[in-house]
Amino acid sequence: MAIAQTTADFGGMNRPQGRLDATTALLPFEGPLTERSAAHLLRRAAFGGTPEEVARYAAMSPAAAVDSLVRYPQLRVDPPSDLYSPTSQLEQYGPGGLRSLGIMQRKDLNKDIRRQEHGSTLSMQVWWLNRMLASPAPLQEKMTLYYHGHFTSTVIRKGISPAMMFDQQQLFRQYALGNLRDLTKAVAKDPAMLRYLDNARNSVSENNENFARELMELFTLGVDHYTEEDVRNSARAWTGWKVNKITEQASFDPAAHDNGSKTFLGQTGNFDGDDIVNIIFSQQQCARFFATSLLNNFVYNDPEPELVDSLAAVIRKNDYNLEPVMATLLRSRVFFSPRAYRALVKSPVEFVVGAYRTLGIDKLDGTVLPILRETGQMLFYPPNVAGWPGGANWITSATMIARQNFLKRIANSQTLEQSTWLKSIPMHPTTVAQTLSSGILQGDVAPASMHQIDSYLAGAGSAALAALTIENYDERVSGATFLAMATPAYQLN
């Protein structure tokens, strides 16, 4: 085993207990898989699974299980039917035509555009959640969600329409396990990003350094790995990109580009944006930055420097191609180690989609959107350019109440009627409790919680029909499902 569990590691603020053997941490886990480890893989590389799916993965070798997630089918992605862009609405006025409108006409037009953008964004949120829930390529959707919180943009702000956000999301989906360098170049020229970080207003005559700074600080290198002079010269290299106000398409204007010599991270030349990205990705720190980010998101928070170095070496060896990197990470000993098991807090999206996926319900609707707002993860609305802080920040007294209210609503509605497996549990309190413990928590339930579920099913506190009968079966199973999902273990990935 890569990990000894007897000694606490005080080297990090948020690391799980145990000590890392960096020399073996990324070697392939030799298994075999169990239902606990298979469920762990499905929670991290997908959004969970039903007991049947978990059992199917548990029967595979670790390599085959990971390969089935990493080598996903290439699927056609049709946008939501009501995806909105103001393009057609604005084209009727032609270039400069908007100036002919009166003040009230312009206000009414803007008000109508905002109304349609808001409605379309809500629809797109539900559309994406259902892709996460039912896609045969769940790792592709997981990586798309990861990039959405990494290369952030926010809908409606700065003229970013739902259609622009959809196109950016498609970019993330296209490069889900592709080349990180190529993705960074592409996202830098993405219309939503150009507007969000003001690179569309960056010209030789009027530099804007916003994107140039975040490209290094938040997207690729981290703080303290560049100078203010690097920011200024990077901004000069990115001059010339524009976004058409009506068509929402990006284009490059050579007349607005700074063709002068620039010095960036120790190199000098007549650089453009792609040159800047190439130089950034030639830095050792860039691989370390992404290694840290991937470990934080897929293994555990605050990874040890030696583990970061090991994964960074894998990233460099594969020239930033993520498919072999993620295959190595998801198959590794450290990934399947006790230290990584349930070591991450489920994000609100993982919590909501995971609940439906675990229960075997294949479709959700807009009624889930309030819980995402209350627990702090509204899709297409990251709080700022740094994305969602994540980790332990997801759990507060308020968000725990909101999570429990969401589970109660599922338990008290007809939703559970759609579950593929809840209705087939034999009618015996202990059997139901054990099935729920196994199917929802893979047995990770404290004795006190297990006793509570068992007692509830047996009728503790009920004045009538104390035993589990056909009359109270649905109600009791629903209530016991809520108790299982409300446990601390279920909040963890």
N, C-alpha and C positions, 0 to 999 in steps of 0.2 A: 504493500500500500504506500501511496505517496505521502500520506498524512498520519502523523501521530497525534492522538487526541488527548494526551494527558497534560500538556503544558499550555497555559494561556500565552498568547503572543501579545505583548504590550507595545509592539512596535508601531501599530496603527490605531487610529481612533475608533474605527468602525469595523475592523476585521473580525470574522468569527473566530472562536477559540480554536487552538490547534497550531501545529507548526508545519510549515511547508517544506517539502523536499523539492527544491526547484529543479534538481537534476532529473527528476522523473515525472514532474507534475504534468507535462504535456505529452508524455508517452501514452499510447492507446490504452484505455481501460479494457481489461481482458474479461470482465464479466464473470458469470453470465448476468444478464439483466434480470431484475425482479420487477414485480408490479410497482414497487416504490420507485425504483430507478427509471423505469419506463415512463411513469407518470411525471417524474422530475424532468425528463427530457421533453415530454410533450408540453409541460408548462412553460419551459424556457424557450424552446425552439418553435412552439406553436402557442395555442391558447388553452391547453388542457385537452382532455379527452374523456369519453365515456368509459365505463368499466370494460366494455368490449374492445374498444380501441387500445386501452392500456394493456389488456391481456394479449392483444395481437402483437403489440410492440415488445412486450415482455418475452414473447416466444422467439424473437429475433436475436441475432448477435448484436452487440453494440455497433459494429461497423455497418451492418445492414440497416439497422434502425436509423442511424444518422444519415446514411446515404439516401434513404427513402425521403428524408426531409430536405436534404441539401440539393439533391438532383430532382427538383420538382418539374412538373410539366409546364411548358410555355403556353399560357392561356391568353385568349383574346379577352380584353377588358373593355366592355362597353360602358360609357359614362352613364350617370343617372339620367333618366329621361327628361327631367326638368332642369338640367344643368344650365345655369344662367350666365350670359355674358352681355353687357350692354352694347356690344358691337353693332348688332343690327339696328338697335334703337337709335344709336348715334350716327350711323352711316347715312341715314336719311337727311341729315342736316349738311353733310359734306364738309370738306375742309373749311374751317372758319365759320361754318353756318351757325354754330351755337352762339356766336356773338350777336346774331340778329334777334335772338330771343330776349324778351323783357325779363326784368328781375323776377317777377312772380312765375313766369313760364319756366325759367331756369330752376327756381326753387321746387316747383312741382315736378319737373323732370328728375332732379336729383332725389327727391323724396320717393318717387316711383322706383328709381333704380335701387335705392337702399332697401326698399320693401322687398323687391324681387331678389336682391342679393341675400337678404336675411333668410327668406323662405327657401331659396335654393341651397344655402349652406346647411340648414337643418336637414334637408332631404339628403344632401351628400354625406352628412354625418351618419345617418341611418344606413345609407348605402354601403359605406366603408365598414361599419360595424358588422354588417351581414357578410361582407367578404371575409373579414377576420373569422367569423363564425363558421362559414361553410366552404371556404376555398379549399380545393385539393392541394394548394401550395401555401400552407399556413406560414412556413418560414419566410416566404416572400412578403407576406403581409406583416409579419413581425419585424422584418428588416425595414419595410416601408415606414412602419410606426417609429422605429428607432431613428431613421433619418429625419422624420418629421419633427422630432424633438432635438435633433442635432443641427441640421441646416435649416433653421426655423424661418418661417414667414407667417404672417397673420392675414387672414382673409378680411376684405372690406377696407382695412386701413391702407392709406396711401394709394387708393385706386386699384387695389388688388381684388379682382372679381372671383367668384367661385370657379369660373372656367379656368382662370389662371392658376388657382390652387390645385385644381384637378390635374392640369398639365404638369405642375411641379410634382404632384404625387405620382403621376405616371413615370416621371423621370426616376424617382426613388425606386419605383417598382421595377423599372427596366434594369437599374444598376444594383438591385437588391444584393446579389452576391457577385457583382461585377468588379471592375477595377475602381478603387477609391480615387485614384488620381484623375481618371477620366470623368468620374462622377463630379468631382470638385470643379473641374473645368466646365462641365455642362451646367451645373447648378449656378455657377457664377454668371452665366449668360441667360439663365432662366428669367423670363419676364417678371415673375412674382418676386424673385430675389433682387433683381435689378431695381425694382421699385422699393422693396421693403428696406433695403440698406442703402438706398440713395445712389447706387452706382449709375442709374439712368440719368442722374444730374451731375455726373462727373466728366468734365471736359478740360481740354488744355487751357482754356481761358478761365475756368472756375473749378478748381479741384474740390472734390468731396472725398474725405478719407474714411468715411464710415465703414464701407464694405472692406476696404483694404485692412483696416484694423481688426474687424471681427473675423476676417478670413484667417488671420494668424492667431488671434487670442482665443477664439471660441471654436473654430472649425478644424484647425490643423496642427498648431504648435503649443498653444497655451501661453500664459503670461510669462514675462521675463526671458523670452527666447527671441526677441527682436528689439529693435530700437525705434525711436520716433522717426529717425531718418529712413529706416526701412519702410515704415508706414507711408511716409510722404512719397517715396519712390515707387512703392507698389501702387499707390493711388494714381500716380502719373501713368503707369503702365496700363491701368484699367480704363483710361479715358477713351471716349468715343462710342460707348454702348448706349443705345437709346431704346425706349419702348414707345411704339406708336399709340397715341391716346385713344384712337378709335378701334384699330384692329387688334391691339394688345400684343402685337408681335415684336420681338426684339430684332434689332439690326445694328450694324457697325458703321459708323460714320468716320471715314479716314480723316476728314477735315477737322474733326473734334479730338483727334488722338494726338498725344504728345510723342513726337518721334525723337525726342532728345535722348542722350545717354543717361542711364540710371544706374546707381549702385545699390544692390539689394542683397542682403545677407552675405556680403563679402564679394559678390560678383558684379561686374560692370558690363553694360551693353545696352543696346537699343531694345529693351525688353517690352513685350506686350503681356497681356494677362496670362496666356498659356505658359509663357516663359517663367512668370512669377510662380505659378503652380508647380512647374517642373523643378524649380530651385527649392521650393518649400519641401517637396516630397523627396528631395535628395538629402535632406537633413535627417540625421539619426533621430532627432527629437520627434519628428513627424510620426514615425512608426511607433515610438513610445507613447505618443499622445493617443493614437487610435487603439493601441494595445490596452491602455488604461481604460479608455471608454468602453471597449468591448468587454473587458473583464468586469467592469462595474455593472454593465447591463445584463450580462449573461452568466456570470459565475458568482462573484460576491463583491461587495463594496470595499473600497480602500485596499486594493490588491497590493501584495508585497512588491517592492522594486525588482527583486530578482525574477518574480513571475512576469512582471511587465517586460523585463528585458528578454525573457525567453520567448514570449509571444511576439514582441517586436522583431525578433530575429526571424520568426516564421513569416511575419508580414513582409519583411524586406526580401527574404528568400523567394517569396512568391510575387514579388514586384507589385504589392498592394492588390492582388487579385483575391477577393474575399472568399470565393468558394472553397479553395483548399485551406484557407485560414480558419473559416468557421467549421469546416469538417474536422480539422485538427483540434480545435477548441472543444467542440461538442462531443468528441470521442475521447477526450483526455481523462486521465486519472483524477486531475483536480476538479474537473466538471462533475464527475460522479462521486467525489469524495464526500464524507459526512460534513465537512466544513461548508460545502456549497449547497448542501441539501436544505431547502426552505430557508436560505440565508438572505433572500431578497424579499422586499415588501411588494405585493402586487400593486401595480398602478391601478387607478380606477377603471381604465379600459380593460386591462387584464382581468380585473375582478368581475366586471359585468359580462364581458364576452366569455370568460372562463366559466362563469356560473351556468350560462346557457349551454356551453359546449359540454361541460361535465354532465349536465342533466340529459343531454341528448335532444335538445330542442333546436331545431335547425333554422329558426327565423325569429328575429326580434323586430320591434317597431319603435316608434318615437317616444313611447312611454319610458324608455331607459335614459333619455337625454337629461332629464332633471338630476338624476343621481350623478351623472358625470359632471354637471355644473356644480352640484353641492360638494362633490369630493375633489374638485379642482383640476379636471382634465377634459376640457372641451376641445374636441378635435377641430383643427384648423384655427384655433385661437390660443397658441402658446402664449404664456404671460409676457414674455419679452424675448430678446434675441438669444438669450442663454437657454431658452426652453424651460421645461418643467424641472424643478430641482430634484424631484424623485426621492428614492430611498425612504428613510424614516419620516421625511416630510409629508408623505402621503397619509400618515396616521396621526390624527388628533382626536380629541374627544368629540368634536363636531362631525368629523368625517366618519368616525366609527358609528355614531348614531345614524348618519345618513346611509351607511352601508347596511346596517341592520334593518332600517326602514325599507330599503330596497328588497332585501331578502324576505321580509314579512309580506311585502306586496306580491312577490312571486308566489309565496306559500299560500296566500289567501286568494289568489286569482285562479283562473282556469289555465294558466300557463303550464302548470305541472302536468296537466292532462296530456300535453304534447310530448312529455318525456318518453324516451324509447325504452327505459328500463325500470322506472320507479313502480309501475303498475304490476310488474311481474314478480315482485318479492313475495315469498310465501308468508301467509298470515300468522306469524308468530313473533311476539315482541323481541325476543332475543335475536332471532334471525334477521328481522328488519333492522335492528340496531347494528348488528355486525355487517350487514350488507351496506348500509349507509356509511358506516365507519370505513369500510374497505373501498367502496366506490367513490366516495367524495374525499376522504382524507387518507386513503391508503394505510389506515390503521394508526395514523398520527394523532390520536386523540387521548387526552389526559384521562386517567381513571375517573375523576370527578365528573368530567363532561360525558364520558361514556355511561356512567351511572345515571346522569340526568336524562340522557336520551332513552335509555332502557326503561327508566321509571315512568317517563312520560308515555311511552308506548304501552306500558302495562296499565296505565290509567291512574297513576299517582295524582291525587288532587282532584280527580273527577268524581262527581257525586253519582253519576249514572253510567251504565255500560263500561264498567271499569276495565273489562277485558277488551283486547283488540278483536273487533268483530267486523263483519262485512258492512255494518251500518256506519261505523266510525273509522273504517280503514283509510279512506282518502284523507280525512281530516288529520288523523294521527300521523300518517306518513308525511303529509305536508308539514306538519308542525315539527316532526323529528328531522326532516330535511333542513328546515330553518335552523334548528339547534346545531346540527352538524356544520352548516355553512357559517354560523355565527362564531364558531370557535376561533381562538387565536391562530391555530395552525393553518386554517383556511385562508387567512389574510396574507400568507407567505407563499412566495413562489419557489 
